[in-house]
Amino acid sequence: MAQFLLLALADRRELQLLHFWLFLAISLAALLANGLILSAVACDHHLHTPMGFFLLNLSLTDLGYICTTVPKAMHNSLHNTTTISYTGCAAQLFFFLFFISSEYFLLTIMCYDRYVAICKPLHYGTLLGSRACAHMAAAAWATGFLYSLLHTANIFSLPLCQGNALGQFFCELPHILKLSCSHSGYLREIGLLGVSGCLALGCFIFIVFSYVQIFRAVLRIPSQQGRHKAFSTCLPHLAVLSLFVSTGTFSYLKPPSISSPSLDLALSVLYSVVPPALNPLIYSLRNQELKDALRKMMTGCFSGEIKCLCSGV
């Protein structure tokens, strides 16, 4: 099989061009917002904290997985085509699984960071030192790499004989699996998905348990101002996590009775394109240190441009 056929975002040429400009705007917003967060965390020493370090890693995953799916969709919409090469599809699947699984593991680690900060504040420096943070981030990236490598290698080792049309605008694992005609290979992939599901469920249980402990600790704080401050440090993470988990879970586990190509397409855009653009906005709205760093950086850039213009004149 030399190539696959992706799902067209629209049939009419005007709508295809509209999708191109819409995806271009979202991807530019995601690149700009995540780039600003990366620069702010790297340059401002006030953000050289465990949460700042994990936020930097989260921005890298957001940039990674929006750059994996959106450019090809924009290319197909602009040139009125739906094809993707076999190797291109394998690469797209690998990097999409790599970045999206790494993001889920990083969000789990960030939940642990909030748990230690609120429930065990005296041990925060010990449990979340620079070495421990680096090890946890490396474990998240390595687990994501292994997860994507196993699934990609297995799915593309199967004989695909059910045509080459994918019912998705990018190469997604369930849609490629539908093309397989190998019963044993299909069961092997289902087994891998089962193990992956157990791992994801374990992370989710850990997150729920951590937030139960966090809310119990916050409610024991006597002052209302203290409770508000503690809640405000958790809200961005909780919002990003809820957006990520709810859209992805509903997309994969929705009842077949309500499934339709248009709904599947809308859900896939919602969980694969929108979060990378929204995550930086969610974090910057509630994080005063991040807002101050971004304001300082942008003010410095603007002042530098003014000085350059004045010196040129």
C-alpha positions as CSV (number, residue, x, y, z in Angstrom):
1,M,0.0,0.0,0.0
2,A,1.7,3.2,-1.2
3,Q,-0.7,5.7,0.4
4,F,-3.8,6.3,2.5
5,L,-6.8,8.5,1.8
6,L,-7.7,10.8,4.7
7,L,-11.1,12.2,5.4
8,A,-11.8,15.5,3.6
9,L,-12.6,18.4,6.0
10,A,-15.2,19.6,3.4
11,D,-16.5,18.9,-0.1
12,R,-16.9,22.4,-1.3
13,R,-13.8,24.4,-2.3
14,E,-14.9,27.5,-0.3
15,L,-15.2,25.4,2.9
16,Q,-11.9,23.8,2.3
17,L,-10.2,27.2,2.1
18,L,-12.1,28.3,5.2
19,H,-10.8,25.3,7.1
20,F,-7.3,26.1,5.8
21,W,-7.4,29.6,7.2
22,L,-9.1,28.5,10.4
23,F,-6.4,25.8,11.0
24,L,-3.7,28.4,10.2
25,A,-5.1,30.8,12.7
26,I,-5.3,28.2,15.5
27,S,-1.8,26.8,14.8
28,L,-0.3,30.3,14.7
29,A,-2.0,31.1,18.0
30,A,-0.7,27.9,19.5
31,L,2.8,28.5,18.3
32,L,2.8,32.1,19.5
33,A,1.3,31.3,22.9
34,N,3.4,28.2,23.7
35,G,6.5,30.0,22.3
36,L,5.9,32.9,24.7
37,I,5.5,30.5,27.7
38,L,8.8,28.6,26.7
39,S,10.6,32.0,26.5
40,A,9.2,33.3,29.8
41,V,10.0,30.1,31.7
42,A,13.5,29.9,30.3
43,C,14.3,33.6,30.9
44,D,12.6,34.5,34.2
45,H,14.3,33.1,37.3
46,H,11.0,33.4,39.2
47,L,9.6,30.6,37.0
48,H,12.5,28.3,37.7
49,T,10.3,26.1,39.9
50,P,9.0,22.6,39.5
51,M,5.7,23.8,38.2
52,G,7.5,26.1,35.7
53,F,9.7,23.2,34.6
54,F,6.7,21.0,34.0
55,L,4.8,23.8,32.3
56,L,7.8,24.1,29.9
57,N,7.5,20.4,29.1
58,L,3.8,20.7,28.6
59,S,4.2,23.5,26.1
60,L,6.7,21.3,24.2
61,T,4.1,18.5,23.9
62,D,1.4,21.0,22.8
63,L,3.7,22.3,20.1
64,G,4.6,18.8,19.1
65,Y,1.2,17.3,18.6
66,I,-0.4,20.3,16.8
67,C,2.6,20.4,14.4
68,T,2.0,16.7,13.8
69,T,-1.6,16.8,12.5
70,V,-2.4,20.3,11.4
71,P,0.2,21.0,8.7
72,K,-0.9,18.0,6.6
73,A,-4.6,18.9,7.0
74,M,-3.9,22.4,5.9
75,H,-1.9,21.2,2.9
76,N,-4.7,18.8,1.8
77,S,-7.3,21.6,2.2
78,L,-5.3,24.1,0.3
79,H,-4.4,21.7,-2.6
80,N,-7.8,19.9,-2.7
81,T,-6.3,16.4,-2.0
82,T,-6.8,13.8,0.7
83,T,-3.7,11.5,0.3
84,I,-0.9,10.8,2.7
85,S,2.0,8.4,2.0
86,Y,2.4,5.2,3.9
87,T,5.6,6.3,5.6
88,G,4.1,9.8,6.3
89,C,1.1,8.1,7.9
90,A,3.4,5.9,10.1
91,A,5.4,9.0,11.1
92,Q,2.3,11.0,11.9
93,L,0.8,8.2,14.0
94,F,4.0,7.7,15.9
95,F,4.5,11.4,16.8
96,F,0.9,12.0,17.6
97,L,0.8,9.1,20.0
98,F,4.2,10.1,21.4
99,F,3.2,13.7,22.2
100,I,-0.3,13.1,23.4
101,S,0.7,10.2,25.7
102,S,3.6,12.2,27.1
103,E,1.2,15.1,27.8
104,Y,-1.1,12.9,29.8
105,F,1.8,11.6,31.9
106,L,3.1,15.1,32.4
107,L,-0.4,16.2,33.5
108,T,-0.3,13.4,36.0
109,I,3.1,14.5,37.3
110,M,1.8,18.1,37.6
111,C,-1.0,16.8,39.7
112,Y,1.6,15.2,42.0
113,D,3.3,18.6,42.2
114,R,0.1,20.3,43.3
115,Y,-0.5,17.5,45.9
116,V,2.9,17.9,47.5
117,A,2.7,21.8,47.4
118,I,-0.6,21.8,49.3
119,C,-0.7,18.6,51.3
120,K,3.1,18.3,52.2
121,P,4.5,21.9,51.8
122,L,7.3,21.3,54.3
123,H,8.6,18.4,52.1
124,Y,8.2,20.2,48.8
125,G,11.9,21.0,48.3
126,T,12.9,17.5,49.1
127,L,10.3,15.6,47.1
128,L,10.4,17.9,44.1
129,G,14.1,18.9,43.8
130,S,15.6,19.6,40.4
131,R,17.0,16.1,40.1
132,A,13.6,14.5,41.0
133,C,11.8,16.8,38.5
134,A,14.2,15.9,35.7
135,H,13.8,12.2,36.4
136,M,10.0,12.4,36.4
137,A,9.9,14.5,33.2
138,A,12.3,12.0,31.5
139,A,10.1,9.1,32.6
140,A,7.0,10.8,31.1
141,W,8.8,11.3,27.8
142,A,10.4,7.9,27.8
143,T,7.0,6.2,28.6
144,G,5.3,8.1,25.8
145,F,8.1,7.1,23.4
146,L,7.8,3.4,24.3
147,Y,4.0,3.6,24.1
148,S,4.0,5.2,20.6
149,L,6.8,2.9,19.3
150,L,4.9,-0.3,20.4
151,H,1.6,0.7,18.9
152,T,3.1,2.1,15.6
153,A,5.4,-0.9,15.1
154,N,2.5,-3.3,15.7
155,I,-0.2,-1.6,13.7
156,F,2.1,-1.2,10.6
157,S,3.3,-4.8,10.8
158,L,-0.3,-6.0,10.2
159,P,-1.6,-6.8,6.7
160,L,-4.0,-4.1,5.6
161,C,-6.5,-5.4,3.1
162,Q,-9.7,-3.5,3.8
163,G,-8.9,-0.6,1.4
164,N,-6.9,2.5,2.2
165,A,-9.6,5.1,3.2
166,L,-9.3,6.4,6.7
167,G,-12.3,8.0,8.3
168,Q,-10.3,10.7,9.9
169,F,-8.4,13.8,8.8
170,F,-5.1,12.5,10.2
171,C,-3.7,9.0,10.8
172,E,-5.3,7.7,13.9
173,L,-4.8,4.3,15.4
174,P,-8.4,3.0,15.5
175,H,-9.1,3.9,11.9
176,I,-5.9,2.2,10.7
177,L,-6.8,-0.9,12.8
178,K,-10.1,-1.2,10.9
179,L,-8.2,-1.8,7.7
180,S,-6.5,-4.9,9.1
181,C,-7.4,-8.4,8.0
182,S,-5.2,-10.3,10.4
183,H,-7.1,-11.8,13.3
184,S,-4.1,-12.5,15.5
185,G,-2.5,-9.1,14.8
186,Y,-5.8,-7.5,15.6
187,L,-6.0,-9.3,19.0
188,R,-2.4,-8.3,19.7
189,E,-3.2,-4.7,19.2
190,I,-6.3,-5.0,21.3
191,G,-4.1,-6.5,24.0
192,L,-1.7,-3.5,23.8
193,L,-4.7,-1.1,23.9
194,G,-5.9,-3.0,27.0
195,V,-2.5,-2.6,28.8
196,S,-2.4,1.1,27.7
197,G,-6.0,1.6,29.1
198,C,-5.0,0.1,32.4
199,L,-2.0,2.5,32.6
200,A,-4.2,5.4,31.7
201,L,-6.8,4.3,34.3
202,G,-4.1,4.0,36.9
203,C,-3.0,7.6,36.2
204,F,-6.6,8.8,36.3
205,I,-7.2,7.1,39.7
206,F,-4.0,8.7,41.1
207,I,-5.2,12.1,39.8
208,V,-8.6,11.7,41.5
209,F,-7.1,10.5,44.7
210,S,-4.6,13.4,44.7
211,Y,-7.4,16.0,44.2
212,V,-9.5,14.5,46.9
213,Q,-6.6,14.9,49.3
214,I,-5.9,18.5,47.9
215,F,-9.6,19.6,48.4
216,R,-9.6,18.1,51.9
217,A,-6.4,20.0,52.8
218,V,-7.7,23.3,51.3
219,L,-11.0,23.1,53.1
220,R,-9.1,22.8,56.4
221,I,-7.3,26.1,55.8
222,P,-8.9,28.6,58.3
223,S,-8.7,31.8,56.2
224,Q,-10.8,32.4,53.2
225,Q,-7.9,34.2,51.4
226,G,-5.7,31.1,52.0
227,R,-8.3,28.8,50.6
228,H,-8.8,31.0,47.5
229,K,-5.0,31.1,46.9
230,A,-4.7,27.4,47.2
231,F,-7.6,26.7,44.9
232,S,-6.3,29.2,42.3
233,T,-3.0,27.3,42.1
234,C,-4.9,24.1,41.2
235,L,-7.6,25.5,38.8
236,P,-5.4,25.9,35.7
237,H,-4.1,22.3,35.9
238,L,-7.6,21.0,36.6
239,A,-9.1,22.9,33.7
240,V,-6.4,21.7,31.2
241,L,-6.7,18.2,32.5
242,S,-10.5,18.2,32.3
243,L,-10.4,19.5,28.7
244,F,-7.8,16.9,27.7
245,V,-9.5,13.9,29.3
246,S,-13.1,14.7,28.6
247,T,-12.7,15.4,24.8
248,G,-10.4,12.4,24.3
249,T,-12.5,10.0,26.4
250,F,-15.8,11.0,24.7
251,S,-14.2,10.8,21.3
252,Y,-13.1,7.2,21.8
253,L,-15.8,5.9,24.1
254,K,-18.9,7.5,22.8
255,P,-21.9,5.2,22.0
256,P,-22.0,3.9,18.4
257,S,-25.6,5.0,18.2
258,I,-24.6,8.7,18.1
259,S,-21.6,8.3,16.0
260,S,-21.5,10.1,12.6
261,P,-18.6,11.3,10.3
262,S,-19.3,15.0,11.1
263,L,-19.4,14.4,14.9
264,D,-16.3,12.3,14.8
265,L,-14.5,15.0,12.8
266,A,-15.6,17.7,15.3
267,L,-14.5,15.7,18.3
268,S,-11.1,14.9,16.7
269,V,-10.5,18.6,16.1
270,L,-11.6,19.4,19.6
271,Y,-9.1,17.0,21.3
272,S,-6.2,17.2,18.8
273,V,-6.2,20.9,17.6
274,V,-7.9,23.1,20.2
275,P,-6.1,22.2,23.5
276,P,-2.6,23.3,22.3
277,A,-4.0,26.7,21.7
278,L,-6.1,26.9,24.8
279,N,-3.7,25.5,27.4
280,P,-1.3,28.5,27.4
281,L,-4.2,30.8,27.8
282,I,-5.7,28.8,30.7
283,Y,-2.3,28.8,32.6
284,S,-1.5,32.4,32.0
285,L,-4.9,33.7,33.1
286,R,-4.5,32.3,36.6
287,N,-0.7,32.3,37.2
288,Q,0.3,35.8,38.3
289,E,4.1,35.0,38.1
290,L,3.7,33.8,34.5
291,K,1.7,36.9,33.6
292,D,4.3,39.2,35.2
293,A,7.1,37.3,33.3
294,L,5.2,37.6,30.0
295,R,4.5,41.3,30.6
296,K,8.1,42.0,31.5
297,M,9.4,40.1,28.5
298,M,7.0,41.9,26.1
299,T,7.8,45.3,27.6
300,G,11.5,44.6,27.3
301,C,11.1,43.6,23.6
302,F,9.0,46.7,22.9
303,S,11.5,49.0,24.7
304,G,14.4,47.4,22.8
305,E,12.6,48.1,19.5
306,I,12.0,51.7,20.5
307,K,15.7,52.1,21.3
308,C,16.8,50.6,18.0
309,L,14.4,52.9,16.1
310,C,15.7,55.9,18.0
311,S,19.4,55.0,17.5
312,G,18.6,54.5,13.8
313,V,17.1,57.9,13.5
